[in-house]
Amino acid sequence: DQQVKQNSPSLSVQEGRISILNCDYTNSMFDYFLWYKKYPAEGPTFLISISSIKDKNEDGRFTVFLNKSAKHLSLHIVPSQPGDSAVYFCAAGNTGNQFYFGTGTSLTVIP
Amino acid sequence: GEEVAQTPKHLVRGEGQKAKLYCAPIKGHSYVFWYQQVLKNEFKFLISFQNENVFDETGMPKERFSAKCLPNSPCSLEIQATKLEDSAVYFCASSQHRQKPLHFGNGTRLTVT
C-alpha cells in the first residue's frame, strides 16, 4: 500500500517559470518530509525538508509547503532552470523510522 | 568521509550465488538505511541501523537477506542464494540524527542472471 504518492509522473516547464511538484501521503503520524532530486545512475540528492510543526520552508529557489489537514506537500522551484531537469522524489516518515518514498516526478525544464 | 560510499558499483551474480554489498556512511552519522530500487522509481525500505544496532528491519526478507553495521567497518548487506527478482539497485543512506535528512550513496546495481 503506497503511503506516499506522486500522481504526476512527469512535468514540463519553460525556463524561468515556476515548477510545482506535488505529493500526497496517507499516514497522519508522519512528522518529517523531504524532497530529493535524482539524476540517472546516481543516488538521490537531498534538496529540502520540513517538519510537521511548520507549513513552509524556503531555501533559495526551492520552497516546500505542507498542508497537514490535506496530507499534501508541494515543492516550488522558482525560477526553473534547465539544470533542474531530473526526477524528484518526496519522502515522509515518523522521526527516525523508515522513510516512505513516492514514485517520483520527472521534471523537464525547457530552455 | 563526506559522502556515503557504496561498493561495488556493479555486481553480477548467477542465480543461487551469494552477493555482498558494502556501505561506508558519512563520518559522524549514527543512522544507516538500506533501500532497494527494483522498478525504475520505487524505493523499498529494507533495514536501518542506529550505530551497530538494528533499528528497524521490517522490510527485510529474512530468509536470504542479512545486514550488519560493525564498529570501524563498512556496513554490509548480504544476500544468500540470490534470485532473479533480487536484481535491483541497492541504495545505502546515512543520517546524523533521527530528524535529519538521509544522505544517499550512488547505489550498487545487482544483476542476477
Interface residues (C-beta under 8 A of the other chain):
Chain A: D31 Y32 L34 Y36 A41 E42 G43 P44 T45 F46 S49 S51 V87 F89 A91 T95 G96 N97 Q98 F99 Y100 F101 T103 G104
Chain B: V4 Q6 Y31 F33 Y35 N41 E42 F43 F45 S48 F55 D56 T58 G59 F91 A93 R98 Q99 P101 L102 H103 F104 G105 N106 G107
